[in-house]
Each structure stands twice: as C-alpha cells, then as structure tokens.
Amino acid sequence: MKIHIIGGSGTGKTYLANLLSTKYNIPHYDLDDLFWDNSANQYGVKMSIEKRSEMLSKILQNEDWILEGVYYSWITDSFEKADAIIILDVPKRVYKYRIICRFIKRKIGIEHGKKETIKSLKSLLKWTDKFQRENLPQIHAVLSNYANKTIVLHSKNEVNSFTV
C-alpha cells in the first residue's frame, strides 16, 4: 500500500501517518527529512535537489510507504505511484491551536522537535495561513489529475474513522 498525505502545518499529517503506519505496518516518511538537511550545523538548510531526489526515489521503490508533508511541486512521482492521496484541510482555528500546543510541548520538553522560538512560531502561523489560502487551492488543482484516488479530510473525526 502506498499512501501520500498532504496538508499544512498543524493539520494532522504526522498523526494520521503514524496511525496508518501502525495499523498497516507500513513505513512512514516525513518529507521534511528529505527537504531540510537535518545534519547541517544550523537550522533551515535545504537538502541539495540531487540528494533529495535520490532519497525520494529510494522510498518510492519500496512496495509499501506512507509519505507526509506540505510539498507538492517536486513530488509528482509519489502522486503517480500512490494508491491513495489524502488531503488534510482543517479549519484555521484547529491548525493554529495545534501549532501553538506543539510549540508549548516542545518548549517544556514533553515533545521532541526543532529548536523553535516565539519568532519562528509567529512565522509558522503566518506561513500556514498563506499555505492554506494560496497553496492548498494549487494542490487541489494538481491533484485533480488523481481524483479517483484523492480523499479530503476536514476533521479529527474524519481522520479517526478513515480507512484505506
């Protein structure tokens, strides 16, 4: 089974990917780990296009996978190969609440994650608003070519009751 999950920050991509990964015993890959060079000495360094493409190609060769992320322009191969494409499109109040909660959990050490600051939190909230307003319609347009395998989920209830 090959599943691609796409949506903005705080929409529940990682939650759903983990849920499906556990349920079906399928490896889960976060596209941020392909886009950003996490081995760099500083935050925000992008992976080279060659390395990113090579890593994605290796994942797509597997029999089963779950990919999740916000990206859509450089991953069309994954849309082609996916059995299901899930778009998470939740209300603004929901994703903002989740982003802020995640930030707090990371700050107090309940959750592992990036070294975020108040400034980066504000930037992420603004970026996510722009993503929802501008990129999500573009994603819907790109994925219209795959309408037969695209599912849009709008709430945690829909996510929890979703089965592939």
N, C-alpha and C positions, 0 to 999 in steps of 0.2 A: 504494500500500500504506500502511495506517495501523496503526501498532503502538504500544501503550501498555505500558510496562514499569514494574512497581511492586514495591517491596521496601524493607526497612530500609537504614540506612547500612551500608556495607561488604558488601552482598550481591552487588555486581557490576552494578548498573543501568547505570552510565556505560560500563563495559567492554562490556557487551552492546549498548548503544545505539550506541556507536562502531563495533563490529564489524558490526552490521546496516546502519548508515548508510553505511559504506564498501562493503560487499558489494552493496547495492541502490541506492546513490547517492541516498539519501533524507535530507532534513534532519533533524537531531536537536535536540530542545529539552529542556533541563533545567528541570523545574517549579520548582526553587528560584529560577530567574531571574524567574519570574512571582510567586512568593510573597514573596520578600525584595526590598527596594528597595536594590539594589547601588550606586545613585548617592547614597545617603544618606551623610552625614558620619560616621556611626557604625555599628557592627556591630549587626545584629539588628533593623533597622527593617523592618516589614512593608509591602508594597505595598498601596495602597488597593484595596478589593474591586472598585471600578469599573474601575480601571486593569488589575488582574489579569484580570478577566472579559473586558475588551476585548482584551487580548493573547492570551488563550486562544482567544477566538472567531476572531481573525485566523488563528491557527495551524490551527485545525480546518477552516477554509475551504479550505486547501490540498489538493491532490489526494493528496499523499504526506506523511507525517510520522512521526516517532518521538518520543514523549513519554516521559520517565522521571522518576520521583520517588516520594516516600513518601506523597503526598497521595491522598485518595480521596473526601472529603466534598464538595468543591467542583468536582470534575471529571467528574461523571457524564456530561456531554455527550461527553467523549472516550471513555468506555467504550462509549457508544451507537454512536459513529462508527467505532471501531477495528475493523479486520479481525482483529486478534489482540491478546489481553491476556496478558502474560507476568508471572507472579508469581515473584519470586526468593525462595526460602525456604531459606536455607543454615544449617548448624549454628552454634551460638553461638561455638564456638572459631574458626571461619572468619571470621565478620564481625568479631570482636574483633581478631584478628590483622591483618586488612586495615585496620581503622580505625587501629590503632596504627602500622602500617607507613606508611600515608598521612600521618599526623601527623609522623612522623620525616622522611619525604621532603620534606615542606613546610618543616620547620624547617631542614633543611640545604640547601635550595634546589634539590633535584632535581626537585620538582614544584611547580607554581604552585597557589596556593589561598588560602583565608582565613587571616587572622592568628589562629591558634589558640594557646591557652595550655594548660598542664597542667590547669588548672581546666576549660576548655572541653572538653578531651579526656575527662576523667572524666565530665562532664555528658553528653557524646555517648554514651559507653559505657553509662551508666545509661539514657539516653533510648532507646537502641536495644534494650536488654533489655526495657524496658517496651513498646516498639513491637511487638517480636516476640511478647511474651506477651499483650498486650491488643488492639493494633490489627490485627495480622495475622489473627486469627480474624474480626474485624469485616469486613476486606477480603474474606476468603473468602465471608462471608455476602452482602455487597453484590454480589460478582461471580458468585454462584450464578445470578443472572438472565442471565448471559452465559456459562454453562458450555460452550456449543458453540464458543466462541472463546477460552476461557481455558486457558492451559498453565502448569503449575507446574514450575519447575526447581529442583533441590536441590543441584547441584554444578557446579564449573567444567567438568567433563567433559560434563555435560548441556548446559551453555551453549555450549561449543565445538562440540558435534555438532548443535546446534539449527539447524533451517532452517524458515523460514516457508513 
